[in-house]
Amino acid sequence: MAKPLRLPGIEEQRVLDGLEIHLLLERKDQERWNQSIVQGHYLHNATLVGEQLRYAASYHGQWLALLGWSGAAWHLAAREAWIGWSEDQRRARLPLLAQNSRFLILADRAQLMRKALVDGAGRVTHARYARYIRQDGDALLRDYVAAKPTVTRAA
């Protein structure tokens, strides 16, 4: 039986409304992110492969969640079948995908997880274009948060 939907309380909603997602570009912030992931993530490993973006979700300067994005895995048959790519399409469009590689909640806030991941996913496409992708075209970003997978086409 599914749990009943619990709406956030007043305090939780205030935190959600004030949540900020920051792309970590400074070396010291990236090192702090790496250390926090090694200490708190179940993999105890902060290594991201290929293109990588590290984000911190914060409230009044306090980090509440960490998100890590990297280039997509080269071969995932289920992903290619789900998207409907041919082999040629996969080779041409794979550099446009990103995957969520790390996600760590540092605070005990139930509603925070979904908002931080959704907000972070919305930002990663723009950041990847700015840092890594030098060609025109759409980027596909698979939303791993929704109960039913959806594809968002980002401009």
VMD Tcl script that draws the C-alpha trace (Angstrom):
set ca {
  {0.00 0.00 0.00}
  {1.36 3.41 -0.96}
  {2.01 5.98 1.73}
  {-0.46 8.86 1.80}
  {0.82 12.12 0.37}
  {2.19 14.37 3.09}
  {2.37 18.04 2.22}
  {5.26 20.04 3.64}
  {4.67 21.92 6.88}
  {5.17 25.68 7.13}
  {8.85 25.38 8.13}
  {9.60 22.83 5.41}
  {7.87 24.98 2.77}
  {9.94 27.98 3.83}
  {13.12 25.96 3.31}
  {11.90 24.65 -0.06}
  {11.02 28.17 -1.22}
  {14.44 29.47 -0.16}
  {16.44 26.57 -1.58}
  {19.26 27.70 -3.88}
  {21.15 25.44 -6.29}
  {24.76 26.46 -6.98}
  {27.13 25.13 -9.63}
  {30.43 24.66 -7.81}
  {33.24 26.12 -9.90}
  {35.77 27.03 -7.19}
  {38.36 24.35 -6.37}
  {37.75 24.66 -2.60}
  {34.00 24.12 -3.07}
  {34.63 21.09 -5.29}
  {37.01 19.63 -2.71}
  {34.41 20.19 0.03}
  {31.81 18.48 -2.20}
  {34.18 15.53 -2.80}
  {34.91 15.16 0.92}
  {31.21 15.29 1.83}
  {30.38 12.65 -0.80}
  {33.19 10.34 0.40}
  {31.94 10.67 3.99}
  {28.19 10.52 3.43}
  {27.34 8.79 0.14}
  {26.84 5.02 0.18}
  {29.50 4.55 -2.54}
  {32.10 6.50 -0.48}
  {33.61 7.67 -3.75}
  {33.41 11.15 -5.27}
  {35.03 10.26 -8.60}
  {32.96 11.36 -11.58}
  {33.89 10.21 -15.08}
  {34.18 12.43 -18.15}
  {32.36 15.75 -18.24}
  {31.26 16.62 -14.74}
  {29.22 19.19 -12.88}
  {28.94 19.44 -9.11}
  {26.05 21.27 -7.43}
  {25.15 22.14 -3.86}
  {21.59 22.86 -2.77}
  {21.73 25.34 0.08}
  {19.50 27.29 2.41}
  {20.93 30.46 3.96}
  {24.43 29.31 2.98}
  {24.14 25.87 4.58}
  {24.57 22.93 2.20}
  {21.54 20.64 2.43}
  {22.07 18.39 -0.59}
  {24.76 17.58 -3.15}
  {24.25 16.61 -6.78}
  {26.82 15.32 -9.26}
  {26.27 15.03 -13.00}
  {28.56 13.44 -15.57}
  {28.57 12.36 -19.20}
  {26.19 9.53 -19.96}
  {27.26 5.88 -19.94}
  {28.27 4.73 -23.42}
  {26.05 1.67 -23.68}
  {22.74 1.17 -21.89}
  {20.46 -0.98 -24.00}
  {17.36 -0.14 -21.95}
  {18.01 3.60 -22.33}
  {18.53 3.37 -26.10}
  {15.40 1.23 -26.48}
  {13.39 3.60 -24.32}
  {14.55 6.65 -26.31}
  {14.15 4.74 -29.59}
  {17.59 5.44 -31.01}
  {19.24 3.57 -33.83}
  {22.96 2.86 -33.48}
  {23.81 5.87 -35.68}
  {21.54 8.14 -33.64}
  {23.06 6.87 -30.40}
  {26.59 7.66 -31.57}
  {25.58 11.13 -32.75}
  {23.43 12.14 -29.77}
  {25.05 10.43 -26.78}
  {27.31 13.44 -26.08}
  {24.14 15.46 -25.48}
  {23.07 13.31 -22.52}
  {24.02 13.72 -18.88}
  {23.43 11.33 -16.03}
  {22.98 11.92 -12.34}
  {26.04 10.25 -10.80}
  {25.77 11.30 -7.17}
  {22.97 12.60 -4.97}
  {23.37 13.09 -1.24}
  {20.95 14.62 1.24}
  {22.85 16.25 4.09}
  {19.76 17.34 6.05}
  {16.73 15.42 7.25}
  {14.13 17.12 5.06}
  {11.76 14.76 3.25}
  {10.50 17.14 0.55}
  {13.99 18.44 -0.15}
  {15.14 15.40 -2.12}
  {12.71 15.73 -5.01}
  {12.96 19.52 -5.31}
  {16.77 19.52 -5.25}
  {17.01 16.81 -7.91}
  {14.35 18.37 -10.15}
  {15.87 21.85 -9.85}
  {19.36 20.47 -10.41}
  {18.23 18.54 -13.48}
  {16.74 21.69 -14.91}
  {20.06 23.50 -14.58}
  {22.43 20.80 -15.79}
  {21.51 21.08 -19.46}
  {22.34 24.78 -19.61}
  {25.57 24.29 -17.68}
  {26.67 21.39 -19.90}
  {26.07 23.44 -23.03}
  {28.04 26.31 -21.57}
  {30.98 24.13 -20.50}
  {31.14 21.14 -22.84}
  {28.86 21.12 -25.87}
  {29.93 23.19 -28.85}
  {27.31 22.19 -31.39}
  {23.69 23.07 -32.11}
  {20.81 20.80 -31.29}
  {18.55 19.69 -28.49}
  {19.81 17.99 -25.37}
  {17.80 15.15 -23.94}
  {17.64 14.95 -20.19}
  {15.93 11.97 -18.69}
  {14.00 12.79 -15.57}
  {14.80 10.00 -13.14}
  {12.66 11.61 -10.47}
  {9.20 11.13 -11.96}
  {7.34 7.91 -11.36}
  {6.97 7.58 -15.10}
  {10.13 8.50 -17.01}
  {9.79 11.56 -19.18}
  {12.14 13.28 -21.56}
  {12.59 17.02 -21.34}
  {13.90 18.80 -24.39}
  {16.01 21.74 -23.30}
  {16.70 24.73 -25.51}
}
mol new
graphics top color blue
foreach p $ca { graphics top sphere $p radius 0.5 }
foreach p [lrange $ca 0 end-1] q [lrange $ca 1 end] { graphics top cylinder $p $q radius 0.2 }
display resetview
